[in-house]
Amino acid sequence: MTTTAAPTSVVSFENVHKSYGAVRAVSDLSLTLHPGETVALLGPNGAGKSSTLDLLLGLRPADSGSVKLFGTTPQQAVAAGRVGAMLQSGGLMEEVKVRELVQLACALHPKPYPVADVLARAGIGQIADRMVNKLSGGQEQRVRFALATAGASDLIVLDEPTTGMDVTSRQSFWATMREQTRQGRTVLFATHYLEEADAIADRVLVLHGGRLLADGTAAEIKAKAGARRISFDLEGPLDEAALRRLPFLSTFSLSGRTVRMQSHDADATVHALYGLGVYPRNLEVAGLGLEQAFVAITEAGEAKAL
């Protein structure tokens, strides 16, 4: 008797394409997500993030290629209760109480949690008897989170989950997500808060023009940008034109007598700086932050597409 091993991948995209008329939203996208990962999906507006999430959740079909969740179709995985989703598109039911909406979500889930636990986890116990249409933006986000985690789903998909939340709510939210991944669940979230991706994600995916430009840890993404930050103060005569001609520069800015630049070979740039006969004070050389690396990678992607 032959047995089939359970799939080790949670999400699998293989050479996926999706277009809307002449607009290519997703182009030859291949990626795999594994159990217990927290994965950030980054990209500028129009990068293909929302289309990728729609394909993953089975809300839209791919034009070509394969999308699998737990070795099955997205629709089968969602119907089995293996996926919880918190999306920006679509509204919440109005003229009902928060508790009633959460009760409905729990009743529909194949593996529901107790309603009281869901309310407490999302931090909405105190507003459980409030009408949904009377909520603030941050409170609506927490209700969406409650609906996405109404049952024991193996994959949680979050689209800009902390938009509208205050700092305390964000911290509580991510503490809850870390507990989910410790239990072996996979969390995929799209965000514009790059500091969240840097602090929270085990892995970062950078999309641009529907293509996957980078896939790795935050540290690997920063290294992939291939540049380092250099900053220093100058005293005495300042020859801005000569500074701008330093080798390997990708960016240059001058604020008063403080110079900030990015270089693809920081050692050579600093060596050439001393060769100008100037003495930089408070010299700092550091790797790019995730935000600067993100900008560098997407700008390189734009240049390549031209």
Secondary structure as GFF3:
##gff-version 3
##sequence-region A 1 306
A	DSSP	beta_strand	11	20	.	.	.	ID=ss1
A	DSSP	beta_strand	23	33	.	.	.	ID=ss2
A	DSSP	beta_strand	38	42	.	.	.	ID=ss3
A	DSSP	alpha_helix	49	56	.	.	.	ID=ss4
A	DSSP	beta_strand	64	69	.	.	.	ID=ss5
A	DSSP	alpha_helix	74	79	.	.	.	ID=ss6
A	DSSP	beta_strand	83	86	.	.	.	ID=ss7
A	DSSP	alpha_helix	98	108	.	.	.	ID=ss8
A	DSSP	alpha_helix	115	122	.	.	.	ID=ss9
A	DSSP	three_ten_helix	125	127	.	.	.	ID=ss10
A	DSSP	three_ten_helix	132	134	.	.	.	ID=ss11
A	DSSP	alpha_helix	137	148	.	.	.	ID=ss12
A	DSSP	beta_strand	155	159	.	.	.	ID=ss13
A	DSSP	alpha_helix	167	182	.	.	.	ID=ss14
A	DSSP	beta_strand	186	190	.	.	.	ID=ss15
A	DSSP	alpha_helix	194	200	.	.	.	ID=ss16
A	DSSP	beta_strand	203	208	.	.	.	ID=ss17
A	DSSP	beta_strand	211	216	.	.	.	ID=ss18
A	DSSP	alpha_helix	218	224	.	.	.	ID=ss19
A	DSSP	beta_strand	228	233	.	.	.	ID=ss20
A	DSSP	alpha_helix	240	244	.	.	.	ID=ss21
A	DSSP	beta_strand	249	255	.	.	.	ID=ss22
A	DSSP	beta_strand	258	263	.	.	.	ID=ss23
A	DSSP	alpha_helix	266	275	.	.	.	ID=ss24
A	DSSP	beta_strand	281	287	.	.	.	ID=ss25
A	DSSP	alpha_helix	290	305	.	.	.	ID=ss26
###
